[in-house]
Amino acid sequence: MKVVAIGGGTGLSTVLRGLKHHVTEPARPAQFRPEITRLTAIVTVTDEGGSSGRLRRDFRILPPGDIRNCLVALAEDEQLLTQLFNYRFASGQGLRGHSLGNLFLTALTHLTHDFAKAVRLSSEVLAIRGEIFPATLSDVRLKATRTDGVVIRGERSITKTRVPIQRLHIVPSRCRPLPETLAAIHEADLITLGPGSLYTSLVPNLLVQGIAEEIARSHAVRVLVCNLMTQPGESRGYSAADHIRALHQHAGHKLFDHIVLNTGTLSPTLLKRYAAERAAPVELDLDAVRKLGVKPLCADMLLEDHVARHNSRRLAQLLLSLATSRSR
């Protein structure tokens, strides 16, 4: 089975962390069934905050943070690499706040003069179980038109807006993906999008020329992994169907056959903490989802660890079981 996982932030890393255990390696028998012969991650590159944003401004490179997260998630010895690549300098002039993994990717980019090659070499050094492609090699930024007609620019402004977003744009609009990205989507048996921030991690991938069209043409099983929680600045009050509508409207096509929805219940303590941030569990409006031509897959996907996350192993099993049953 060939699998393509699309997204950004920590959500994509969660998906990859589960799927990597199913990747077949020629040197040894597979531990799990079904098997993945090719696992490809397509990662958004619009981050402007934190260490990634500083490196982007200072060195004129694509933001490395989400790529670093995916490298760690797909690494063989994840525990050691997590500690090393996610190590963040707490002091030092110019170093404070940077992670070692981001600096590593920045250095490789300057040595090779090619961000995609730097990612590939990092993948080889870390012996990851898959391949990682940035959604585009163009220096892209985000801007959004709110429902009140106001245009806001930059990822950080979009995540903080209190007025709903009507339309997201990527600048420049004519940015293109790597040819390898389109080829991987074309050959895929399973394509996943999400979880992740709707307008800053998921939609931007679909605005890169050719990606949404290739997904729409694909005969693969196409699955949206819905977020567990709404986000105050991007998707406050959004139901599951609202997430699908936003993605399909920006893509200009119907993309998904299925949507994974969580039925697990958050603890009262965590619910209270999210409520204080004006976030809540995504409403499961199943009838509205079905009317959009998307089949809901409802299961307990919840893993609580200070925050709400998807259970990566359980999610991988669900996704691969779905794709396997479709192929029979």
C-alpha positions as CSV (number, residue, x, y, z in Angstrom):
1,M,0.0,0.0,0.0
2,K,1.2,3.5,-0.8
3,V,0.1,6.2,1.6
4,V,0.3,10.0,1.3
5,A,-0.3,12.1,4.5
6,I,-0.9,15.8,4.1
7,G,-0.9,18.6,6.7
8,G,1.3,20.5,9.1
9,G,2.0,21.2,12.7
10,T,1.8,18.5,15.4
11,G,-1.3,16.9,13.7
12,L,0.6,15.5,10.8
13,S,3.3,14.2,13.1
14,T,0.7,12.3,15.0
15,V,-0.6,10.6,11.9
16,L,3.0,9.7,10.7
17,R,3.9,8.4,14.2
18,G,1.2,5.7,13.9
19,L,1.7,4.9,10.2
20,K,5.5,4.4,10.4
21,H,5.1,1.1,12.3
22,H,3.4,-0.4,9.2
23,V,6.1,0.6,6.8
24,T,7.7,-2.5,5.2
25,E,11.5,-2.6,5.2
26,P,13.3,-5.0,2.8
27,A,15.8,-6.1,5.5
28,R,13.2,-7.5,7.9
29,P,9.7,-8.9,8.0
30,A,6.8,-6.6,8.7
31,Q,5.6,-6.5,12.3
32,F,2.1,-5.3,11.6
33,R,-0.5,-5.8,8.9
34,P,-1.4,-4.2,6.6
35,E,1.9,-3.1,5.1
36,I,3.0,0.2,3.7
37,T,5.5,0.1,0.8
38,R,5.7,3.9,0.5
39,L,4.8,6.6,3.0
40,T,5.0,10.2,1.9
41,A,4.4,13.3,4.0
42,I,3.4,16.6,2.3
43,V,4.0,19.5,4.7
44,T,2.8,23.1,4.7
45,V,5.5,25.8,4.7
46,T,3.7,28.9,5.8
47,D,4.8,29.1,9.4
48,E,6.0,32.6,10.5
49,G,6.2,32.3,14.2
50,G,8.8,31.2,16.8
51,S,12.1,29.7,15.8
52,S,10.9,28.9,12.3
53,G,9.8,32.4,11.7
54,R,13.1,33.9,12.9
55,L,15.1,31.6,10.7
56,R,12.9,32.3,7.8
57,R,13.4,36.1,8.2
58,D,17.1,35.9,9.0
59,F,18.3,33.3,6.4
60,R,15.6,33.6,3.8
61,I,14.7,29.9,3.9
62,L,11.5,28.0,4.1
63,P,10.3,27.5,7.7
64,P,11.8,24.2,9.0
65,G,9.7,23.6,12.1
66,D,6.9,21.4,10.7
67,I,9.4,19.5,8.6
68,R,11.5,18.9,11.8
69,N,8.4,17.5,13.6
70,C,7.8,15.1,10.7
71,L,11.4,13.9,10.6
72,V,11.2,13.2,14.4
73,A,7.9,11.4,14.0
74,L,9.3,9.1,11.2
75,A,12.7,8.4,12.8
76,E,13.6,4.9,13.8
77,D,15.0,5.9,17.3
78,E,12.3,8.4,18.0
79,Q,13.0,8.9,21.7
80,L,16.7,9.9,21.3
81,L,16.0,12.1,18.2
82,T,13.0,13.8,19.9
83,Q,15.3,14.9,22.6
84,L,18.1,16.0,20.2
85,F,16.1,17.6,17.4
86,N,13.5,19.2,19.7
87,Y,16.2,20.5,22.1
88,R,15.5,24.2,22.5
89,F,18.2,26.6,23.6
90,A,17.1,28.5,26.7
91,S,19.8,31.1,26.6
92,G,22.6,32.4,24.4
93,Q,22.5,35.5,22.2
94,G,20.9,34.6,19.0
95,L,20.3,31.0,20.0
96,R,17.6,31.4,22.6
97,G,14.3,29.9,21.5
98,H,15.8,28.0,18.5
99,S,15.6,24.2,18.3
100,L,18.6,22.2,17.3
101,G,16.6,20.5,14.5
102,N,15.6,23.8,12.9
103,L,19.3,24.9,13.0
104,F,20.4,21.6,11.4
105,L,17.9,22.0,8.5
106,T,19.0,25.7,8.1
107,A,22.7,24.7,7.9
108,L,22.0,22.0,5.4
109,T,20.0,24.3,3.3
110,H,22.8,26.8,3.1
111,L,25.3,24.0,2.3
112,T,23.2,22.5,-0.5
113,H,21.5,25.7,-1.6
114,D,18.3,23.6,-1.9
115,F,15.7,23.2,0.8
116,A,14.2,20.0,-0.7
117,K,17.7,18.4,-0.9
118,A,18.4,19.4,2.7
119,V,15.2,17.7,3.8
120,R,16.2,14.6,1.8
121,L,19.7,14.5,3.3
122,S,18.3,14.9,6.8
123,S,16.0,12.0,6.1
124,E,18.9,9.9,5.2
125,V,21.0,10.9,8.2
126,L,18.1,10.1,10.5
127,A,17.1,6.9,8.6
128,I,13.4,7.9,8.6
129,R,10.7,5.4,7.6
130,G,9.2,7.4,4.8
131,E,9.8,10.5,2.7
132,I,9.0,14.2,3.3
133,F,8.2,16.9,0.7
134,P,7.4,20.5,1.4
135,A,4.1,21.5,-0.2
136,T,6.0,24.0,-2.4
137,L,9.5,25.4,-2.6
138,S,8.2,29.0,-3.1
139,D,8.5,31.5,-0.4
140,V,4.7,31.7,0.3
141,R,2.7,33.8,2.7
142,L,-0.9,33.6,3.8
143,K,-3.6,36.3,3.7
144,A,-7.3,35.9,4.5
145,T,-10.5,37.8,3.8
146,R,-12.7,37.8,6.9
147,T,-16.5,37.8,6.8
148,D,-16.5,41.5,7.5
149,G,-14.5,42.2,4.4
150,V,-11.2,43.0,6.2
151,V,-8.1,41.4,4.7
152,I,-5.5,40.2,7.2
153,R,-2.0,39.0,6.4
154,G,0.3,36.4,7.9
155,E,-0.2,33.2,9.8
156,R,-0.1,34.8,13.2
157,S,-2.8,37.3,12.4
158,I,-5.0,34.5,11.0
159,T,-4.7,32.4,14.1
160,K,-5.6,35.3,16.3
161,T,-8.6,36.7,14.4
162,R,-11.9,37.0,16.2
163,V,-13.9,37.4,13.0
164,P,-14.6,34.3,11.0
165,I,-12.5,33.7,7.8
166,Q,-14.4,33.7,4.6
167,R,-11.5,33.0,2.2
168,L,-7.8,32.1,2.5
169,H,-5.3,33.0,-0.1
170,I,-1.7,32.0,-0.7
171,V,0.8,34.6,-2.0
172,P,2.1,34.1,-4.6
173,S,-0.9,32.3,-5.9
174,R,0.9,30.5,-8.8
175,C,3.3,28.5,-6.5
176,R,3.8,25.0,-7.7
177,P,4.6,21.7,-5.8
178,L,7.5,19.4,-6.4
179,P,6.9,16.9,-9.3
180,E,7.5,14.1,-6.8
181,T,4.6,15.4,-4.7
182,L,2.1,15.1,-7.5
183,A,3.5,11.7,-8.5
184,A,3.1,10.4,-4.9
185,I,-0.5,11.5,-4.8
186,H,-1.2,10.0,-8.2
187,E,0.2,6.6,-7.1
188,A,-1.4,6.6,-3.7
189,D,-3.8,4.0,-2.4
190,L,-4.6,6.1,0.7
191,I,-4.5,9.9,1.1
192,T,-5.1,11.6,4.4
193,L,-5.4,15.2,5.3
194,G,-5.3,16.5,8.9
195,P,-5.6,16.8,11.8
196,G,-4.3,20.4,12.1
197,S,-5.2,24.0,12.1
198,L,-7.8,24.4,9.4
199,Y,-6.6,27.6,7.8
200,T,-2.9,27.6,8.6
201,S,-2.0,23.9,8.3
202,L,-4.6,22.2,6.1
203,V,-6.0,24.6,3.5
204,P,-2.6,26.1,2.4
205,N,-1.6,22.7,1.0
206,L,-4.7,22.7,-1.2
207,L,-3.9,26.1,-2.6
208,V,-0.6,25.0,-4.1
209,Q,-1.3,24.6,-7.8
210,G,-2.1,21.0,-8.8
211,I,-2.4,19.4,-5.4
212,A,-6.2,19.7,-4.9
213,E,-6.8,18.7,-8.5
214,E,-4.5,15.6,-8.2
215,I,-6.4,14.5,-5.0
216,A,-9.7,15.1,-6.7
217,R,-8.7,12.8,-9.6
218,S,-7.2,10.1,-7.4
219,H,-8.8,6.7,-7.1
220,A,-7.3,6.3,-3.6
221,V,-9.3,6.2,-0.4
222,R,-9.4,9.9,0.6
223,V,-9.8,10.6,4.3
224,L,-10.1,13.8,6.4
225,V,-9.0,13.3,10.0
226,C,-11.1,15.8,11.7
227,N,-9.7,17.9,14.6
228,L,-10.7,17.0,18.1
229,M,-11.2,20.6,19.2
230,T,-12.2,23.9,17.6
231,Q,-9.6,26.7,17.6
232,P,-10.5,30.1,18.9
233,G,-8.9,32.1,16.0
234,E,-9.5,29.8,13.1
235,S,-12.5,27.5,13.6
236,R,-14.4,28.7,16.6
237,G,-17.9,27.1,16.5
238,Y,-17.0,25.0,13.5
239,S,-18.7,21.6,13.2
240,A,-17.4,18.6,11.4
241,A,-19.4,19.5,8.3
242,D,-18.1,23.1,8.5
243,H,-14.5,21.7,8.3
244,I,-15.4,19.7,5.1
245,R,-17.2,22.7,3.5
246,A,-14.2,25.0,4.1
247,L,-11.8,22.5,2.6
248,H,-13.9,21.7,-0.4
249,Q,-14.7,25.3,-1.1
250,H,-11.0,26.3,-1.1
251,A,-10.0,23.2,-3.2
252,G,-12.8,23.8,-5.7
253,H,-13.5,20.1,-5.7
254,K,-15.0,17.4,-3.5
255,L,-12.0,15.7,-2.1
256,F,-12.9,13.3,0.7
257,D,-14.7,10.0,0.8
258,H,-14.5,9.6,4.6
259,I,-14.0,11.7,7.7
260,V,-12.6,10.3,11.0
261,L,-14.6,11.7,14.0
262,N,-13.7,11.2,17.6
263,T,-16.3,9.8,20.0
264,G,-14.1,9.8,23.1
265,T,-15.0,12.1,25.9
266,L,-12.5,14.6,27.4
267,S,-12.1,14.8,31.1
268,P,-13.9,17.6,32.9
269,T,-10.5,19.2,33.8
270,L,-9.4,19.3,30.2
271,L,-12.8,20.5,29.0
272,K,-12.6,23.4,31.5
273,R,-9.1,24.3,30.4
274,Y,-10.1,24.4,26.7
275,A,-13.3,26.4,27.5
276,A,-11.1,29.0,29.2
277,E,-9.4,29.4,25.8
278,R,-12.8,29.5,24.0
279,A,-12.2,26.1,22.4
280,A,-14.6,23.1,22.5
281,P,-14.9,19.6,21.0
282,V,-15.9,19.6,17.4
283,E,-19.6,19.0,17.0
284,L,-20.4,15.7,15.2
285,D,-23.2,16.8,12.9
286,L,-23.4,13.4,11.1
287,D,-26.5,14.1,9.0
288,A,-24.9,17.3,7.6
289,V,-21.6,15.3,6.9
290,R,-23.5,12.6,5.0
291,K,-25.4,15.3,2.9
292,L,-22.0,16.5,1.7
293,G,-21.3,13.0,0.3
294,V,-18.7,12.1,3.0
295,K,-19.0,9.0,5.1
296,P,-18.3,9.5,8.9
297,L,-16.1,7.0,10.7
298,C,-16.8,7.4,14.4
299,A,-14.4,5.9,16.9
300,D,-12.7,6.8,20.2
301,M,-9.5,8.4,19.0
302,L,-8.7,10.4,22.1
303,L,-5.4,10.4,23.9
304,E,-5.2,12.8,26.9
305,D,-1.8,14.1,27.9
306,H,-2.2,17.7,29.2
307,V,-3.8,18.4,25.8
308,A,-6.2,16.4,23.6
309,R,-4.5,14.4,20.9
310,H,-5.3,11.6,18.5
311,N,-4.1,8.1,19.5
312,S,-1.6,7.6,16.7
313,R,-1.6,3.8,16.8
314,R,-5.4,3.5,16.9
315,L,-5.8,6.1,14.1
316,A,-3.3,4.3,11.9
317,Q,-5.1,1.0,12.3
318,L,-8.4,2.6,11.4
319,L,-7.0,4.3,8.3
320,L,-5.3,1.2,7.0
321,S,-8.2,-1.1,7.7
322,L,-10.4,1.2,5.7
323,A,-8.0,1.3,2.8
324,T,-7.5,-2.5,2.9
325,S,-11.3,-3.2,2.9
326,R,-11.8,-0.9,-0.1
327,S,-9.1,-2.7,-2.1
328,R,-10.7,-6.1,-1.7
